[in-house]
Amino acid sequence: LSSDHGENASLYVSRAGGENPRRVAEGVVDFEITSNFVAYGADEEIYVYFFDDRSTHAVTPQRESAQFVSASENYVLWTDVTFRERDVLKFAKIE
């Protein structure tokens, strides 16, 4: 991250072998790196950025407010905070 977590923080990714870091997202609150992708939360949505093809995909629906929790090799975990009366943990398999 370019700064503390928040709306001014940019997430940069670099591959081994001397590649220059590239900005993949702005406003990143939290993130986790796996061997195939980096998962992160920004603007109350969850995204994954795939290293191989340099593509970014939204994991959560646009109508849902989400807070990033964690990621593993094949899964992303977040809290659905659309309705704040209760905590709802959700996950998605990433392929």
C-alpha positions as CSV (number, residue, x, y, z in Angstrom):
1,L,0.0,0.0,0.0
2,S,1.2,3.5,-0.7
3,S,-0.1,4.8,2.6
4,D,-2.3,3.9,5.6
5,H,-5.4,1.9,4.8
6,G,-8.2,4.1,3.5
7,E,-9.5,6.2,0.6
8,N,-6.0,7.6,-0.2
9,A,-4.2,4.2,-0.2
10,S,-3.2,2.7,-3.5
11,L,-2.4,-1.0,-3.9
12,Y,0.7,-1.8,-6.0
13,V,1.7,-5.3,-7.3
14,S,5.1,-6.4,-8.6
15,R,6.2,-9.7,-9.8
16,A,9.6,-11.3,-9.2
17,G,12.3,-10.6,-11.7
18,G,12.4,-6.8,-11.5
19,E,9.1,-5.8,-12.9
20,N,8.2,-2.3,-11.9
21,P,5.3,-2.1,-9.4
22,R,1.9,-1.3,-11.0
23,R,-1.0,0.3,-9.3
24,V,-4.0,-2.1,-9.4
25,A,-6.5,-0.2,-7.1
26,E,-7.1,2.9,-5.1
27,G,-8.9,3.4,-1.8
28,V,-7.8,0.0,-0.5
29,V,-8.7,-0.7,3.1
30,D,-7.3,-4.2,3.5
31,F,-5.8,-6.9,1.3
32,E,-4.3,-10.4,1.3
33,I,-1.9,-12.0,-1.2
34,T,-2.2,-15.6,-2.5
35,S,0.0,-17.3,-5.1
36,N,-2.5,-16.6,-7.9
37,F,-4.2,-13.3,-6.9
38,V,-4.4,-10.5,-4.5
39,A,-7.8,-9.9,-2.8
40,Y,-8.8,-6.6,-1.4
41,G,-11.5,-4.4,-0.2
42,A,-12.2,-0.9,-1.6
43,D,-15.3,1.3,-1.6
44,E,-17.2,-1.3,0.4
45,E,-16.7,-3.9,-2.3
46,I,-14.4,-6.9,-2.6
47,Y,-12.1,-7.5,-5.6
48,V,-9.5,-9.9,-6.9
49,Y,-6.6,-9.0,-9.1
50,F,-5.1,-12.0,-11.0
51,F,-1.4,-12.0,-11.5
52,D,-1.3,-14.1,-14.7
53,D,-3.6,-12.0,-16.9
54,R,-3.5,-8.7,-14.8
55,S,-7.3,-8.7,-14.7
56,T,-9.5,-7.4,-11.9
57,H,-12.9,-8.9,-11.0
58,A,-15.5,-7.8,-8.5
59,V,-16.4,-10.6,-6.1
60,T,-19.3,-9.0,-4.3
61,P,-22.6,-7.8,-5.9
62,Q,-22.8,-4.0,-6.4
63,R,-25.9,-3.7,-4.1
64,E,-24.0,-5.3,-1.2
65,S,-21.7,-3.4,1.2
66,A,-18.8,-5.5,2.2
67,Q,-15.7,-5.5,4.4
68,F,-12.8,-7.7,3.5
69,V,-11.8,-10.3,6.1
70,S,-9.3,-12.7,4.6
71,A,-8.3,-14.8,1.6
72,S,-6.7,-18.2,1.0
73,E,-5.5,-20.0,-2.1
74,N,-9.0,-20.5,-3.5
75,Y,-11.4,-18.5,-1.3
76,V,-12.2,-14.9,-0.3
77,L,-14.0,-14.2,2.9
78,W,-15.9,-10.9,3.7
79,T,-18.5,-9.5,6.0
80,D,-21.8,-8.3,4.4
81,V,-22.5,-5.0,6.2
82,T,-25.4,-3.9,4.1
83,F,-27.7,-4.3,7.1
84,R,-25.6,-3.5,10.2
85,E,-28.0,-5.1,12.7
86,R,-26.1,-8.4,12.3
87,D,-22.9,-9.8,11.1
88,V,-23.1,-12.0,8.0
89,L,-19.9,-13.7,6.9
90,K,-19.8,-14.7,3.2
91,F,-17.2,-16.4,1.0
92,A,-16.5,-17.1,-2.6
93,K,-14.4,-19.8,-4.3
94,I,-12.0,-18.1,-6.7
95,E,-11.0,-20.1,-9.8
